[in-house]
């Protein structure tokens, strides 16, 4: 990441994006050529366990404000570069691939206190459009801002208990009464806000509303703004690794 950030100062962004892909291809190729003693089917992309997330984080980096294609001001790109440089590894991983939680189907223990005093978080959801159900309520956290997306068909009982609302079109402020479900949802949000030294703004997004584009643009495994999807990157890496091994795909 640091090499790409440095290169972004003096190298055309198109070349930086290509360099990022080349680095990923070279790493997977080196594993196949130097480290693996097994014979693999060339039709199957084989990535070691410790590197399986590399293509995913790579495509997320290419979708960042710094490197993504499209009309972005120079000032905004430089701000993004400084922001990425200042992050710890943990902050960077969450920023590149935000955590998304389905609040409408919380496990029983989610939002309660663990033995060490921390709040138990629900499992993450993949950043795919198919993950966003019209009857769902999703919380997305990228380490700097949080987004709460409420679907048009969300369970009326959930709306009443968590927001004290009868419709998605109502004001969606959290229920101040002592409702167990609302308390668990608020505990999860508070725990995420306390993880970062600066306060994270919570933005409410209603399905079909004017802010929904902000949310759908963070479905980073999809094709967003003329960028490749996760599956596109895997296919490209597979094709180029096979070519370097002298076993081009048919």
C-alpha positions in Angstrom: 0.0 0.0 0.0 2.8 2.4 0.9 4.5 1.9 -2.5 1.3 2.7 -4.3 0.6 5.8 -2.2 4.1 7.1 -3.0 3.7 6.3 -6.7 0.4 8.2 -6.8 2.3 11.5 -6.4 4.3 11.4 -9.7 2.8 8.5 -11.7 -0.5 8.6 -13.7 -3.2 7.0 -11.8 -3.9 4.5 -14.6 -0.4 3.2 -14.3 -0.7 3.0 -10.5 -3.8 0.9 -10.8 -2.1 -1.4 -13.3 0.9 -1.6 -10.9 -1.4 -2.7 -8.1 -2.8 -5.5 -10.2 0.7 -6.5 -11.3 1.9 -6.8 -7.7 -1.0 -9.1 -6.9 -0.3 -11.2 -9.9 3.4 -11.5 -9.1 2.7 -12.6 -5.5 0.3 -15.3 -6.5 2.6 -16.4 -9.3 5.6 -16.6 -6.9 3.6 -18.9 -4.6 2.6 -21.2 -7.5 6.1 -21.3 -9.0 8.4 -21.2 -5.9 6.5 -22.4 -2.9 4.0 -25.0 -4.0 5.1 -28.6 -4.6 1.6 -29.7 -5.6 0.2 -30.0 -9.1 -2.9 -27.8 -9.5 -5.6 -27.8 -12.1 -4.8 -24.8 -14.2 -8.5 -24.1 -14.5 -8.7 -23.4 -10.8 -7.2 -20.3 -9.1 -5.1 -21.4 -6.1 -4.2 -18.8 -3.5 -2.6 -19.6 -0.2 -4.8 -19.2 2.9 -2.9 -16.2 4.2 -3.4 -14.3 0.9 -7.0 -15.1 0.0 -8.1 -11.6 1.0 -5.4 -9.9 -1.1 -7.4 -9.5 -4.3 -10.4 -8.3 -2.3 -8.4 -5.6 -0.4 -6.7 -4.7 -3.7 -10.0 -4.0 -5.5 -11.2 -2.0 -2.5 -8.0 0.1 -2.7 -8.6 0.7 -6.4 -12.1 2.0 -5.5 -10.8 4.5 -2.9 -11.0 8.2 -3.6 -7.3 8.3 -4.2 -7.1 5.7 -7.0 -10.6 5.4 -8.4 -11.5 6.4 -11.9 -13.8 9.3 -12.5 -14.1 13.0 -11.7 -12.4 13.6 -8.3 -10.8 16.9 -7.4 -7.0 17.0 -6.8 -7.6 18.3 -3.3 -9.9 15.4 -2.4 -7.4 12.9 -3.8 -4.6 14.4 -1.7 -6.8 14.4 1.4 -7.5 10.7 0.8 -3.8 10.0 0.3 -2.9 11.7 3.6 -5.8 9.9 5.3 -4.6 6.5 4.1 -1.0 7.2 5.1 -2.1 8.0 8.7 -4.1 4.9 9.3 -3.0 1.9 11.4 -3.2 -1.6 9.8 -6.5 -2.3 11.6 -8.0 1.1 10.6 -6.9 0.6 7.0 -8.5 -2.9 6.7 -11.9 -1.6 8.0 -11.7 1.6 5.8 -10.9 -0.4 2.7 -13.5 -3.1 3.4 -16.1 -1.7 5.7 -18.0 -3.8 8.2 -21.7 -4.3 7.5 -24.1 -5.8 10.0 -27.7 -6.9 9.5 -29.5 -5.4 12.5 -32.9 -6.9 11.6 -31.6 -10.5 12.3 -29.3 -10.1 15.3 -28.2 -13.3 17.0 -29.4 -13.6 20.6 -26.0 -12.6 22.0 -25.3 -9.7 19.7 -25.5 -6.3 21.5 -24.9 -7.9 24.9 -21.9 -7.7 27.1 -19.1 -10.3 26.9 -17.2 -11.6 29.9 -14.4 -9.1 29.2 -16.9 -6.2 29.2 -16.9 -5.6 25.5 -20.1 -5.6 23.4 -20.6 -8.7 21.2 -20.9 -7.7 17.6 -23.1 -9.5 15.0 -21.4 -11.3 12.1 -20.3 -9.3 9.1 -22.2 -9.2 5.8 -20.5 -9.3 2.4 -20.5 -6.0 0.5 -22.7 -7.2 -2.3 -25.9 -5.7 -3.7 -27.7 -9.0 -3.1 -26.9 -8.7 0.6 -29.2 -5.6 0.8 -32.7 -7.0 1.3 -35.8 -4.7 1.1 -36.9 -6.0 4.5 -33.5 -5.4 6.1 -31.9 -2.8 8.3 -28.1 -2.6 7.8 -25.4 -0.8 9.7 -22.1 -0.1 7.7 -19.0 1.2 9.4 -15.8 2.2 7.6 -14.0 3.5 10.7 -14.7 7.2 10.0 -18.5 7.3 9.3 -21.4 4.9 9.9 -24.4 4.5 7.7 -27.8 3.0 8.8 -29.8 1.7 5.8 -33.4 1.0 6.4 -35.3 -1.0 3.7 -38.8 -0.1 2.6 -40.2 -3.5 3.6 -38.6 -3.8 7.0 -40.7 -5.5 9.7 -43.1 -3.0 11.3 -42.4 -4.5 14.7 -38.7 -3.8 14.2 -39.4 -0.2 13.2 -41.6 0.3 16.3 -39.3 -1.3 18.8 -36.0 0.3 17.5 -37.2 3.7 16.2 -40.7 4.1 17.7 -41.9 4.6 14.1 -44.8 3.2 12.2 -43.3 3.8 8.7 -40.0 4.2 7.0 -41.1 7.6 6.0 -41.4 8.7 9.7 -38.5 10.3 11.6 -36.2 7.4 12.4 -34.8 8.5 15.8 -33.9 5.7 18.2 -36.5 4.6 20.7 -35.7 6.2 24.1 -37.8 3.6 26.0 -36.3 0.6 27.7 -36.8 -1.9 24.8 -34.3 -4.8 24.8 -33.9 -4.9 21.0 -33.4 -1.1 20.8 -30.9 -1.2 23.6 -28.9 -4.0 21.8 -28.9 -2.0 18.6 -27.7 1.2 20.4 -25.1 -0.8 22.3 -23.6 -2.1 19.0 -23.5 1.5 17.5 -22.0 2.9 20.7 -19.3 0.2 20.7 -18.3 0.9 17.1 -18.2 4.7 17.8 -15.9 4.2 20.8 -13.4 2.1 18.8 -12.2 5.3 17.0 -10.6 8.3 18.7 -12.8 10.7 16.7 -16.6 10.6 16.9 -18.1 8.8 13.9 -21.1 10.4 12.4 -24.2 8.1 11.9 -26.0 8.8 8.7 -29.5 7.3 8.2 -30.2 6.1 4.7 -33.7 5.1 3.5 -34.1 2.7 0.6 -34.9 4.7 -2.5 -34.0 8.0 -0.8 -31.6 10.7 -1.9 -28.7 9.3 0.2 -28.9 5.7 -1.0 -26.2 6.2 -3.6 -23.7 6.9 -0.8 -24.5 3.5 0.6 -24.6 1.4 -2.6 -21.3 2.9 -3.7 -19.7 1.1 -0.8 -20.7 -2.4 -2.0 -17.1 -2.8 -3.0 -17.4 -6.4 -4.3 -19.6 -5.1 -7.1 -18.7 -3.1 -10.2 -18.8 0.5 -8.9 -18.2 3.5 -11.1 -16.5 1.6 -14.0 -14.3 -0.4 -11.6 -13.9 -4.1 -11.6 -15.8 -6.4 -9.2 -14.1 -8.9 -6.9 -14.8 -11.7 -9.3 -13.4 -9.7 -12.2 -10.1 -9.3 -10.3 -9.9 -13.0 -9.4 -10.5 -13.8 -13.1 -7.8 -11.4 -14.2 -5.2 -12.7 -11.7 -6.0 -16.3 -12.6 -5.6 -15.6 -16.3 -2.3 -13.7 -16.0 -0.8 -16.2 -13.5 -1.6 -19.1 -15.8 0.0 -17.2 -18.7 3.2 -16.6 -16.7 3.3 -20.3 -15.8 3.0 -21.2 -19.5 -0.4 -22.7 -19.1 -2.8 -20.1 -20.7 -6.5 -20.6 -20.1 -8.4 -21.9 -23.0 
